[in-house]
Amino acid sequence: MKTLLTINGSPRPNSNSARMLEAFEKAAAKYGIRTRRVNLLEMDLQMCRGCLSCFKTGKCIHKDGLNELMTEIKNADGVVLASPVYYGSVTAQLKSFMDRIGLLGEAHGRSLRGKVGGSISVARRWGHLMVQAEEMLWFDRVEMVHVGCGWCSATSTNENDISGDTEGLGYPGRLAENFALLWGLKDGQEQ
Ligand SMILES: Cc1cc2nc3c(=O)[nH]c(=O)nc-3n(C[C@H](O)[C@H](O)[C@H](O)COP(=O)(O)O)c2cc1C
């Protein structure tokens, strides 16, 4: 069975990012893809100090659960990253994940190589594409394969809620479908 970790980069409980990930997880389950959610909010992630200890010991010096998360990622087939736009960029929580998991992956013999990734963004108005690009470029940098779906993003203009963006809320389902296509869990006929 294929397994994906879905990484929620929003620091808010009940976030729009979580809603997009839920839609993805529900659709993925239909194709027999197992998912496990990781809410970075609950981890209180520290920042990379650039000490490069991970290259000597194989572990990050911070004791905030990231080493354990790295083990889980190594055992999974891929990750789906979700972040709101914060001043035109991913959240600090997701950036910490990207910096530290990226470096640990290199320290572990480029262990992210060949895994599969999907990217999700939400914004009140502007900047989805920057977050999409940051997530996609991270996959490229760590030698993962990116699965697209026409940019999996939604806009939360009304009351900071993406409920009104029915088009955006449809993208996670398409993303799950494209993972299924890649893994031969769905035939390639257009529906
Ligand atoms: C610090 C901060 C910076 C933000 N910067 C932007 C921005 O540059 N562009 C934008 O459209 N929305 C911006 N927003 C709004 C969020 O992206 C938006 O509310 C999003 O739906 C929140 O997603 P979440 O519920 O997953 O946390 C910002 C919000 C915060 C708190």
PDBQT file of the ligand as one rigid body, heavy atoms in Angstrom, charges set to zero:
ROOT
HETATM    1  C1  LIG A 201       1.252  36.756   8.876  1.00  0.00    +0.000 C 
HETATM    2  C2  LIG A 201       0.276  36.584   7.744  1.00  0.00    +0.000 A 
HETATM    3  C3  LIG A 201       0.649  36.929   6.459  1.00  0.00    +0.000 A 
HETATM    4  C4  LIG A 201      -0.228  36.754   5.401  1.00  0.00    +0.000 A 
HETATM    5  N1  LIG A 201       0.164  37.106   4.125  1.00  0.00    +0.000 NA
HETATM    6  C5  LIG A 201      -0.698  36.943   3.093  1.00  0.00    +0.000 A 
HETATM    7  C6  LIG A 201      -0.301  37.299   1.761  1.00  0.00    +0.000 A 
HETATM    8  O1  LIG A 201       0.822  37.719   1.493  1.00  0.00    +0.000 OA
HETATM    9  N2  LIG A 201      -1.219  37.116   0.759  1.00  0.00    +0.000 N 
HETATM   10  C7  LIG A 201      -2.490  36.637   1.016  1.00  0.00    +0.000 A 
HETATM   11  O2  LIG A 201      -3.274  36.506   0.088  1.00  0.00    +0.000 OA
HETATM   12  N3  LIG A 201      -2.864  36.274   2.255  1.00  0.00    +0.000 NA
HETATM   13  C8  LIG A 201      -1.997  36.407   3.296  1.00  0.00    +0.000 A 
HETATM   14  N4  LIG A 201      -2.362  36.026   4.561  1.00  0.00    +0.000 N 
HETATM   15  C9  LIG A 201      -3.690  35.369   4.730  1.00  0.00    +0.000 C 
HETATM   16  C10 LIG A 201      -3.594  33.842   4.722  1.00  0.00    +0.000 C 
HETATM   17  O3  LIG A 201      -2.800  33.321   3.671  1.00  0.00    +0.000 OA
HETATM   18  C11 LIG A 201      -5.001  33.292   4.584  1.00  0.00    +0.000 C 
HETATM   19  O4  LIG A 201      -5.793  33.771   5.639  1.00  0.00    +0.000 OA
HETATM   20  C12 LIG A 201      -5.046  31.782   4.552  1.00  0.00    +0.000 C 
HETATM   21  O5  LIG A 201      -6.311  31.340   4.116  1.00  0.00    +0.000 OA
HETATM   22  C13 LIG A 201      -4.785  31.174   5.945  1.00  0.00    +0.000 C 
HETATM   23  O6  LIG A 201      -4.676  29.789   5.790  1.00  0.00    +0.000 OA
HETATM   24  P1  LIG A 201      -4.779  28.789   7.019  1.00  0.00    +0.000 P 
HETATM   25  O7  LIG A 201      -6.200  28.841   7.479  1.00  0.00    +0.000 OA
HETATM   26  O8  LIG A 201      -4.433  27.469   6.400  1.00  0.00    +0.000 OA
HETATM   27  O9  LIG A 201      -3.797  29.232   8.036  1.00  0.00    +0.000 OA
HETATM   28  C14 LIG A 201      -1.510  36.204   5.635  1.00  0.00    +0.000 A 
HETATM   29  C15 LIG A 201      -1.895  35.862   6.937  1.00  0.00    +0.000 A 
HETATM   30  C16 LIG A 201      -1.011  36.045   7.993  1.00  0.00    +0.000 A 
HETATM   31  C17 LIG A 201      -1.445  35.660   9.382  1.00  0.00    +0.000 C 
ENDROOT
TORSDOF 0
